[in-house]
């Protein structure tokens, strides 16, 4: 059985980046994250014309959980950055979002 190490997730957005939708790619799962990264520009090129802006991210997949994730949570920020994560029944599995800074010394 092949293990999935990365998933290519692609969205197409309007010219104002306010209306976005998932786009299908011919190959969306990869055995290595590097293979996904190499394929991403070709996949995005093949989708040109389906939306004014096409954005794609490679999401790392934990092989131990590859059969368990059941959704992709995603958002496109106003600056055009795609933030996406794999989730297992509401539990975050992988994300390309930056970690929020936490102020542990802040008084409540």
FIKENU-931796 format. One record per residue (C-alpha): x, y negated, z negated; residue number from 1. Coordinates in nm, 2 decimals. Each point is the difference from the previous one (the first is absolute). Last residue first. Example, Ala and Ser with C-alpha at 12.3 -4.5 7.8 and 13.67 -1.06 7.14 Angstrom:
BEGIN
<pt><u>1.37</u><v>0.11</v><w>-0.71</w><num>2</num></pt>
<pt><u>-0.14</u><v>0.34</v><w>-0.07</w><num>1</num></pt>
REM end
This chain:
BEGIN
<pt><u>-0.58</u><v>-3.87</v><w>-3.23</w><num>108</num></pt>
<pt><u>0.36</u><v>-0.12</v><w>-0.03</w><num>107</num></pt>
<pt><u>0.22</u><v>0.07</v><w>0.30</w><num>106</num></pt>
<pt><u>0.32</u><v>0.19</v><w>-0.08</w><num>105</num></pt>
<pt><u>-0.08</u><v>0.30</v><w>0.22</w><num>104</num></pt>
<pt><u>-0.04</u><v>-0.23</v><w>0.30</w><num>103</num></pt>
<pt><u>-0.09</u><v>0.25</v><w>0.28</w><num>102</num></pt>
<pt><u>0.11</u><v>-0.06</v><w>0.36</w><num>101</num></pt>
<pt><u>-0.23</u><v>0.18</v><w>0.24</w><num>100</num></pt>
<pt><u>0.16</u><v>0.29</v><w>0.18</w><num>99</num></pt>
<pt><u>0.02</u><v>-0.07</v><w>0.37</w><num>98</num></pt>
<pt><u>-0.25</u><v>0.20</v><w>0.21</w><num>97</num></pt>
<pt><u>0.12</u><v>0.28</v><w>0.22</w><num>96</num></pt>
<pt><u>-0.20</u><v>0.26</v><w>-0.20</w><num>95</num></pt>
<pt><u>0.01</u><v>0.36</v><w>-0.08</w><num>94</num></pt>
<pt><u>-0.21</u><v>0.23</v><w>-0.23</w><num>93</num></pt>
<pt><u>-0.24</u><v>-0.24</v><w>-0.17</w><num>92</num></pt>
<pt><u>-0.28</u><v>0.19</v><w>-0.19</w><num>91</num></pt>
<pt><u>-0.35</u><v>-0.07</v><w>0.12</w><num>90</num></pt>
<pt><u>-0.08</u><v>0.35</v><w>0.10</w><num>89</num></pt>
<pt><u>0.34</u><v>0.05</v><w>0.15</w><num>88</num></pt>
<pt><u>0.12</u><v>-0.33</v><w>0.15</w><num>87</num></pt>
<pt><u>0.23</u><v>-0.09</v><w>0.29</w><num>86</num></pt>
<pt><u>0.10</u><v>-0.37</v><w>0.01</w><num>85</num></pt>
<pt><u>-0.01</u><v>-0.29</v><w>0.24</w><num>84</num></pt>
<pt><u>0.10</u><v>-0.36</v><w>0.00</w><num>83</num></pt>
<pt><u>0.02</u><v>-0.15</v><w>0.35</w><num>82</num></pt>
<pt><u>0.16</u><v>-0.34</v><w>0.01</w><num>81</num></pt>
<pt><u>-0.16</u><v>-0.24</v><w>0.24</w><num>80</num></pt>
<pt><u>0.05</u><v>-0.32</v><w>-0.20</w><num>79</num></pt>
<pt><u>-0.36</u><v>0.00</v><w>-0.11</w><num>78</num></pt>
<pt><u>0.05</u><v>0.35</v><w>-0.15</w><num>77</num></pt>
<pt><u>-0.12</u><v>0.31</v><w>0.17</w><num>76</num></pt>
<pt><u>-0.15</u><v>0.25</v><w>-0.24</w><num>75</num></pt>
<pt><u>0.01</u><v>0.38</v><w>-0.04</w><num>74</num></pt>
<pt><u>-0.11</u><v>0.29</v><w>-0.21</w><num>73</num></pt>
<pt><u>0.06</u><v>0.33</v><w>0.18</w><num>72</num></pt>
<pt><u>-0.22</u><v>0.29</v><w>-0.11</w><num>71</num></pt>
<pt><u>-0.01</u><v>0.36</v><w>-0.10</w><num>70</num></pt>
<pt><u>0.34</u><v>0.10</v><w>-0.12</w><num>69</num></pt>
<pt><u>0.02</u><v>0.36</v><w>-0.11</w><num>68</num></pt>
<pt><u>0.14</u><v>0.19</v><w>0.29</w><num>67</num></pt>
<pt><u>0.32</u><v>-0.20</v><w>0.01</w><num>66</num></pt>
<pt><u>0.04</u><v>0.01</v><w>-0.38</w><num>65</num></pt>
<pt><u>0.32</u><v>0.21</v><w>-0.04</w><num>64</num></pt>
<pt><u>0.13</u><v>-0.14</v><w>0.32</w><num>63</num></pt>
<pt><u>0.00</u><v>-0.35</v><w>-0.15</w><num>62</num></pt>
<pt><u>-0.09</u><v>-0.22</v><w>0.29</w><num>61</num></pt>
<pt><u>0.19</u><v>-0.31</v><w>0.10</w><num>60</num></pt>
<pt><u>-0.21</u><v>-0.26</v><w>0.18</w><num>59</num></pt>
<pt><u>0.12</u><v>-0.13</v><w>0.34</w><num>58</num></pt>
<pt><u>-0.16</u><v>-0.33</v><w>0.08</w><num>57</num></pt>
<pt><u>-0.17</u><v>-0.14</v><w>0.31</w><num>56</num></pt>
<pt><u>-0.14</u><v>-0.34</v><w>0.11</w><num>55</num></pt>
<pt><u>-0.17</u><v>-0.08</v><w>0.33</w><num>54</num></pt>
<pt><u>-0.12</u><v>-0.36</v><w>0.05</w><num>53</num></pt>
<pt><u>-0.22</u><v>-0.11</v><w>0.29</w><num>52</num></pt>
<pt><u>-0.18</u><v>0.34</v><w>0.00</w><num>51</num></pt>
<pt><u>-0.02</u><v>0.30</v><w>0.23</w><num>50</num></pt>
<pt><u>0.22</u><v>-0.17</v><w>0.26</w><num>49</num></pt>
<pt><u>0.32</u><v>0.15</v><w>-0.14</w><num>48</num></pt>
<pt><u>-0.06</u><v>0.35</v><w>-0.14</w><num>47</num></pt>
<pt><u>0.28</u><v>0.17</v><w>0.19</w><num>46</num></pt>
<pt><u>0.24</u><v>-0.26</v><w>-0.12</w><num>45</num></pt>
<pt><u>-0.09</u><v>0.06</v><w>-0.37</w><num>44</num></pt>
<pt><u>0.07</u><v>0.37</v><w>0.05</w><num>43</num></pt>
<pt><u>0.33</u><v>-0.07</v><w>0.17</w><num>42</num></pt>
<pt><u>0.11</u><v>-0.24</v><w>-0.28</w><num>41</num></pt>
<pt><u>-0.11</u><v>0.26</v><w>-0.27</w><num>40</num></pt>
<pt><u>0.18</u><v>0.31</v><w>0.14</w><num>39</num></pt>
<pt><u>0.34</u><v>-0.08</v><w>-0.15</w><num>38</num></pt>
<pt><u>-0.15</u><v>-0.09</v><w>-0.34</w><num>37</num></pt>
<pt><u>-0.21</u><v>0.32</v><w>0.00</w><num>36</num></pt>
<pt><u>0.31</u><v>0.21</v><w>0.08</w><num>35</num></pt>
<pt><u>0.19</u><v>-0.17</v><w>-0.28</w><num>34</num></pt>
<pt><u>-0.28</u><v>0.08</v><w>-0.25</w><num>33</num></pt>
<pt><u>0.05</u><v>0.37</v><w>0.08</w><num>32</num></pt>
<pt><u>-0.24</u><v>0.28</v><w>0.10</w><num>31</num></pt>
<pt><u>-0.24</u><v>-0.24</v><w>0.16</w><num>30</num></pt>
<pt><u>-0.37</u><v>-0.06</v><w>0.01</w><num>29</num></pt>
<pt><u>-0.19</u><v>-0.26</v><w>0.22</w><num>28</num></pt>
<pt><u>0.05</u><v>0.13</v><w>0.35</w><num>27</num></pt>
<pt><u>-0.25</u><v>-0.12</v><w>0.27</w><num>26</num></pt>
<pt><u>-0.08</u><v>-0.32</v><w>-0.20</w><num>25</num></pt>
<pt><u>-0.35</u><v>-0.10</v><w>-0.10</w><num>24</num></pt>
<pt><u>-0.05</u><v>-0.36</v><w>-0.11</w><num>23</num></pt>
<pt><u>-0.14</u><v>-0.12</v><w>-0.33</w><num>22</num></pt>
<pt><u>-0.19</u><v>-0.32</v><w>0.00</w><num>21</num></pt>
<pt><u>0.07</u><v>-0.37</v><w>-0.07</w><num>20</num></pt>
<pt><u>-0.21</u><v>-0.32</v><w>0.01</w><num>19</num></pt>
<pt><u>0.17</u><v>-0.30</v><w>-0.18</w><num>18</num></pt>
<pt><u>0.33</u><v>0.00</v><w>0.18</w><num>17</num></pt>
<pt><u>-0.10</u><v>-0.31</v><w>0.19</w><num>16</num></pt>
<pt><u>0.09</u><v>0.16</v><w>0.34</w><num>15</num></pt>
<pt><u>-0.20</u><v>0.31</v><w>-0.10</w><num>14</num></pt>
<pt><u>0.17</u><v>0.29</v><w>-0.16</w><num>13</num></pt>
<pt><u>0.10</u><v>0.36</v><w>0.10</w><num>12</num></pt>
<pt><u>0.11</u><v>0.24</v><w>-0.26</w><num>11</num></pt>
<pt><u>0.26</u><v>0.28</v><w>0.00</w><num>10</num></pt>
<pt><u>0.10</u><v>0.27</v><w>-0.26</w><num>9</num></pt>
<pt><u>0.29</u><v>0.23</v><w>0.08</w><num>8</num></pt>
<pt><u>0.02</u><v>0.27</v><w>-0.26</w><num>7</num></pt>
<pt><u>0.32</u><v>0.13</v><w>-0.15</w><num>6</num></pt>
<pt><u>0.16</u><v>0.31</v><w>-0.15</w><num>5</num></pt>
<pt><u>-0.25</u><v>0.26</v><w>0.12</w><num>4</num></pt>
<pt><u>0.10</u><v>0.36</v><w>-0.06</w><num>3</num></pt>
<pt><u>-0.02</u><v>0.25</v><w>0.27</w><num>2</num></pt>
<pt><u>-0.13</u><v>0.35</v><w>-0.09</w><num>1</num></pt>
REM end
